């Protein structure tokens, strides 16, 4: 009898021990994940200064928000190859460490060859027919800069779905449910991460955790593909901008409050708005340098938008200001590559001609 009692007690203790070990392992896994995210956030904040590039269908329509499905032939830079090397050189001259390109904005038009839509740069009617995302990544990576991709989500409160499409025709928000839209968008995010392994950062516009996809669901999705990728998300609601709900909190054209503790990113425009307009002119280098310092002092990177024109080129005045910013922030810097020397010479000629 005593023997059986002791045996039963040992079994109970073993079960309890295994249960405690399982809980401890589970808690450790959660702790490890939190710690790994903190490392990613800390590494992100070390970058300090990056380039935002708003270039998509809106560039050719002279607007910030494109309505309807514009003809793919509209995306026509009129050149055989957009000079993304010049974008990267300009970023290096300013002292930037990373860049983010608008691979799908509210037009729904994609700058890569997506297997989920024909509404992209490889459409038969699009004159360009080159993977602009691959070009962008190659140019910036070759100069030692990190690369991120901007992706605009269909938010149910974003305008009239019959006017602003946001998603390609294969997932027109006028005819597809929110569930179908989210599934489509998650597939495209996965496609981007799988197709471009050098991407370290996904910049999400309109990804609301209550009305689109929860933060946990989204982060599990991207980290299941690439554990080391980091993400920000820009609230659709302006009153909530700057509040964190994924890895990085985002503000647009305003700073985080003093004493901000959330890892953040402050987005600013070098010119008057996000997409190119022939009337726009760049701000002064000293003013931008001051804004960078403020953002960095408030636990945020500074992501400065520079808008290419219809030919895919930065304006000469903007390139000049970027180089001036670099000199202000690092007066002893010298061009480190043939490309940079070439850019410096071009800038000098442009300055002499002004």
Residue pairs with C-beta under 8 A, 6 or more apart in sequence:
36 227
37 247
40 228
40 230
40 247
41 230
41 247
41 248
41 263
42 263
44 201
44 230
44 247
44 248
44 263
44 301
45 263
45 299
45 300
45 301
47 97
47 98
47 146
47 301
48 97
48 292
48 296
48 301
48 302
49 94
49 95
49 96
49 97
49 292
49 296
49 301
49 302
49 304
49 329
50 91
50 96
50 97
50 98
50 99
50 100
50 148
50 301
50 302
50 303
50 304
51 87
51 90
51 91
51 94
51 96
51 98
51 99
51 100
51 303
51 304
51 305
51 306
52 99
52 100
52 150
52 267
52 274
52 303
52 304
52 305
52 306
53 87
53 99
53 100
53 101
53 102
53 136
53 305
53 306
53 307
53 308
54 102
54 105
54 274
54 275
54 276
54 305
54 307
55 101
55 102
55 111
55 275
55 276
55 307
55 308
55 312
56 66
56 75
56 102
56 104
56 105
56 107
56 109
56 111
56 275
57 66
57 70
57 74
57 75
57 105
57 107
57 109
58 64
58 65
58 66
58 105
58 106
58 107
58 275
59 275
59 276
59 307
59 308
59 309
59 310
60 70
60 74
60 75
60 76
60 310
61 70
61 74
62 277
63 275
64 273
64 274
64 275
65 106
65 159
65 164
66 105
66 106
66 107
66 109
66 164
67 163
67 164
67 165
68 163
68 165
69 107
69 108
69 119
69 165
69 169
70 107
70 109
71 125
72 109
72 119
72 120
72 123
72 124
72 125
72 126
73 125
73 126
73 127
75 109
75 121
75 126
75 127
75 128
76 126
76 127
76 128
76 310
77 127
77 128
77 310
77 311
77 312
78 127
78 310
78 311
79 311
79 312
81 130
81 135
82 128
82 130
82 132
82 135
82 308
82 311
82 312
83 312
83 313
84 132
84 135
84 136
84 138
84 139
84 140
84 312
85 139
85 142
85 339
86 313
86 314
86 319
86 343
87 99
87 136
87 139
87 140
87 306
87 308
87 314
88 99
88 139
88 140
88 142
88 143
88 145
88 339
89 143
89 339
89 340
89 342
89 343
90 306
90 314
90 318
90 319
90 322
90 323
90 343
91 99
91 140
91 143
91 145
91 322
92 143
92 144
92 145
92 326
92 336
92 337
92 340
93 319
93 322
93 323
93 326
93 335
93 340
93 343
93 344
93 347
94 304
94 322
94 323
94 325
94 326
94 329
95 325
95 326
95 329
95 330
95 333
96 145
96 304
97 145
97 146
98 140
98 145
98 146
98 147
98 148
98 200
98 201
99 136
99 140
99 145
99 146
99 147
99 148
100 147
100 148
100 149
100 150
100 201
100 203
100 303
101 111
101 132
101 133
101 136
101 147
101 148
101 149
101 150
102 111
102 150
102 152
103 110
103 111
103 112
103 133
103 149
103 150
103 151
103 192
104 110
104 111
104 150
104 151
104 152
104 188
105 150
105 152
105 205
106 152
106 158
106 164
106 165
106 166
107 165
108 119
108 165
108 166
108 167
108 168
108 169
109 119
109 120
109 168
110 117
110 119
110 120
110 121
110 168
110 188
111 120
111 121
111 131
111 132
111 133
112 120
112 121
112 131
112 132
112 133
112 134
112 192
112 195
113 120
113 121
113 122
113 131
114 120
114 168
114 188
114 191
115 191
116 168
116 170
116 171
116 184
116 187
116 188
116 191
117 168
117 169
117 170
117 171
118 124
118 168
118 170
119 168
119 169
119 170
120 126
120 168
121 128
121 129
121 130
121 131
121 132
122 129
122 131
133 149
133 192
133 196
134 196
136 147
137 147
137 196
137 198
137 199
140 146
140 147
141 147
141 198
143 337
143 339
146 200
146 201
147 196
147 198
147 199
147 200
147 201
148 199
148 200
148 201
148 202
148 203
149 192
149 196
149 199
149 201
149 202
149 203
150 203
150 204
150 205
151 185
151 188
151 189
151 192
151 202
151 203
151 204
151 205
152 166
152 205
152 206
153 166
153 185
153 204
153 205
153 206
153 207
153 212
153 213
154 166
154 167
154 173
154 181
154 185
154 206
154 212
155 166
155 206
155 208
155 211
155 212
155 236
156 178
156 211
156 212
157 211
157 236
158 164
158 166
158 206
158 236
161 173
161 174
162 174
165 172
165 173
165 174
166 173
166 206
167 173
167 176
167 181
167 184
167 185
170 184
171 180
171 181
171 184
171 185
173 181
176 184
178 212
182 212
182 213
185 213
186 213
186 221
189 202
189 221
189 222
190 221
190 222
190 225
192 199
192 202
193 199
193 202
193 222
193 225
193 226
193 229
194 225
197 226
199 226
199 229
200 228
200 229
200 230
201 229
201 230
201 231
201 232
202 222
202 229
202 230
202 231
202 232
203 231
203 232
203 234
203 250
204 218
204 231
204 232
204 233
204 234
204 246
205 234
206 212
206 234
206 236
207 213
207 218
207 233
207 234
207 246
208 235
208 236
208 237
209 215
209 233
209 245
211 236
215 233
215 245
215 246
218 231
218 233
218 246
219 231
219 246
219 247
222 229
222 231
223 229
230 247
230 248
231 246
231 247
231 248
232 246
232 247
232 248
232 249
232 250
232 265
233 245
233 246
233 248
233 250
234 241
234 250
234 252
235 241
235 243
235 245
235 250
241 250
241 251
241 252
241 254
242 249
242 250
242 251
242 254
242 256
242 262
242 264
243 249
243 262
244 262
244 263
244 264
247 263
248 263
248 264
248 265
249 256
249 262
249 263
249 264
249 265
249 300
250 264
250 265
250 267
251 264
251 265
251 266
251 267
251 300
252 267
253 267
253 268
253 269
254 266
255 266
255 291
255 294
255 295
255 298
255 300
256 262
256 264
256 266
256 295
256 298
256 299
256 300
257 298
258 298
259 298
260 298
260 299
260 300
261 299
262 299
263 299
263 300
264 295
264 298
264 299
264 300
264 301
265 300
265 301
265 302
265 303
266 291
266 295
266 298
266 300
266 301
266 302
266 303
267 303
267 305
268 288
268 291
268 302
268 303
268 304
268 305
269 283
269 304
269 305
269 307
270 282
270 283
270 288
270 304
270 305
270 306
270 307
270 318
270 321
270 322
271 277
271 280
271 281
271 282
271 283
271 305
271 306
271 307
271 315
271 318
272 279
272 280
272 281
273 280
273 307
274 305
274 307
275 307
276 307
276 308
276 309
276 310
277 307
278 309
280 307
281 317
282 315
282 317
282 318
282 321
283 321
284 321
285 321
285 324
285 325
285 328
286 328
288 304
288 321
288 325
289 325
289 328
289 329
291 302
292 302
292 304
292 325
292 329
295 301
295 302
296 302
306 314
306 318
306 322
307 314
308 314
309 315
314 322
316 347
316 350
319 343
319 346
319 347
319 350
320 347
320 350
320 351
323 343
323 344
323 347
326 333
327 333
335 341
335 343
335 344
